[in-house]
Amino acid sequence: MAEDDRVKQACAYLRLLLLRPGEYRSRWTHTVPAMDGVRLPAPGARTAPGRDAESSRIDYPAVAAVLRGGEPGPWHISVDTVHRALTGVELSRETLERFIDAFGFTNRHANRLREVLRGTAATRVITGDAVRPTELYRAGGQPGYETLALHEVHTLGPDGRPAEHQTIQVIRSTTDRLESYPYRFDTNELTVDVTRGGQVGRHVYRVSDSLYAVDILLTRPLARGESSLMQYHTTFFYHSQPAAEFRRGLARPTRDVSIWVTFHPQRLPARVWAASWDGLDQGRILEREQVDLDEQRSVHRRFDVVERAIVGFLWEWS
């Protein structure tokens, strides 16, 4: 990966982590900086939850104040350095380590940031700029694969928006040479991290008015009848509140399908239903059954076989 792309990818992931509701964001939204001769309020500390215009902004002096840790010392990082780091212009390894230390990033997030800055092909940060107008649609034919097993865990954050998604999937090639698998999603602000079975392609494209996709390039091409285990992790950032539901569409027969949806303790639903729909976009609910949260604040359904169906969960907030 070229150095310029590595820096932009790491900067985009760092910005995404600081914008997502949670501990990292709260560190700078509750800081009122006084540095570089400028005193600015932290907008997140005075803004009602759910304000989309504010949720995509970062107060650079506030972030710089967190990095400084309230002391001048050797780690006096200017607002300009923070701005350049969070807008994809420049990010040194030393500055990244200061972000990791000051914000207390988890080992998983810290290691992923380091790997992205080094130029890993296993993780791809996807932003709105990645979708090029000339690639809005890609001609499709037969998919060239079938899914033998699919297990998904969908996790919601404290604001009720999708935060993370984990997928374990076994696919089998139905063509002579299968080189990639198209991973689809309904937002263009996320990271995709493939931990087994391949690496993330560089190009993001649209497959419909509401769906985007990126190809997962398989570790090796599969001949007809060969199978592969894939495991990938997605981190989301939604600028606006999506519908209170999670849907999974499966056109071809798929055995052993399991879906979990886990809610955050700060935002629990009033009621949850297991449901099926007649379409992904503006689909009509065909049937639904109320279900209860378990001790892990999750709901779960397993299906022996799913074919030409859209299944999942929907809920109402308290």
Rosetta blueprint (number, residue, H / E / L):
1 M L
2 A L
3 E H
4 D H
5 D H
6 R H
7 V H
8 K H
9 Q H
10 A H
11 C H
12 A H
13 Y H
14 L H
15 R H
16 L H
17 L H
18 L H
19 L H
20 R L
21 P L
22 G L
23 E H
24 Y H
25 R H
26 S H
27 R H
28 W H
29 T H
30 H L
31 T L
32 V L
33 P L
34 A E
35 M E
36 D L
37 G L
38 V E
39 R E
40 L L
41 P L
42 A L
43 P H
44 G H
45 A H
46 R H
47 T L
48 A L
49 P L
50 G L
51 R L
52 D H
53 A H
54 E H
55 S H
56 S L
57 R L
58 I L
59 D L
60 Y H
61 P H
62 A H
63 V H
64 A H
65 A H
66 V H
67 L H
68 R H
69 G L
70 G L
71 E L
72 P L
73 G L
74 P L
75 W L
76 H L
77 I L
78 S L
79 V H
80 D H
81 T H
82 V H
83 H H
84 R H
85 A H
86 L H
87 T L
88 G L
89 V L
90 E L
91 L L
92 S L
93 R H
94 E H
95 T H
96 L H
97 E H
98 R H
99 F H
100 I H
101 D H
102 A H
103 F H
104 G L
105 F L
106 T L
107 N H
108 R H
109 H H
110 A H
111 N H
112 R H
113 L H
114 R H
115 E H
116 V H
117 L H
118 R H
119 G L
120 T L
121 A L
122 A L
123 T E
124 R E
125 V E
126 I E
127 T L
128 G H
129 D H
130 A H
131 V E
132 R L
133 P H
134 T H
135 E H
136 L L
137 Y L
138 R L
139 A L
140 G L
141 G L
142 Q L
143 P L
144 G L
145 Y E
146 E E
147 T E
148 L E
149 A E
150 L E
151 H E
152 E E
153 V E
154 H E
155 T E
156 L E
157 G L
158 P L
159 D L
160 G L
161 R L
162 P E
163 A E
164 E E
165 H E
166 Q E
167 T E
168 I E
169 Q E
170 V E
171 I E
172 R E
173 S E
174 T L
175 T L
176 D L
177 R L
178 L E
179 E E
180 S E
181 Y E
182 P E
183 Y E
184 R E
185 F E
186 D L
187 T L
188 N L
189 E L
190 L E
191 T E
192 V E
193 D E
194 V E
195 T E
196 R E
197 G L
198 G E
199 Q E
200 V E
201 G E
202 R E
203 H E
204 V E
205 Y E
206 R E
207 V L
208 S L
209 D L
210 S L
211 L L
212 Y E
213 A E
214 V E
215 D E
216 I E
217 L E
218 L E
219 T E
220 R E
221 P E
222 L E
223 A L
224 R L
225 G L
226 E L
227 S E
228 S E
229 L E
230 M E
231 Q E
232 Y E
233 H E
234 T E
235 T E
236 F E
237 F L
238 Y L
239 H L
240 S L
241 Q L
242 P L
243 A L
244 A L
245 E E
246 F E
247 R E
248 R E
249 G E
250 L E
251 A L
252 R L
253 P L
254 T E
255 R E
256 D E
257 V E
258 S E
259 I E
260 W E
261 V E
262 T E
263 F L
264 H L
265 P L
266 Q L
267 R L
268 L L
269 P E
270 A E
271 R E
272 V E
273 W E
274 A E
275 A E
276 S E
277 W E
278 D L
279 G L
280 L L
281 D L
282 Q L
283 G L
284 R L
285 I E
286 L E
287 E E
288 R E
289 E E
290 Q E
291 V E
292 D L
293 L L
294 D L
295 E L
296 Q L
297 R L
298 S E
299 V E
300 H E
301 R E
302 R E
303 F E
304 D E
305 V E
306 V E
307 E L
308 R L
309 A E
310 I E
311 V E
312 G E
313 F E
314 L E
315 W E
316 E E
317 W E
318 S L
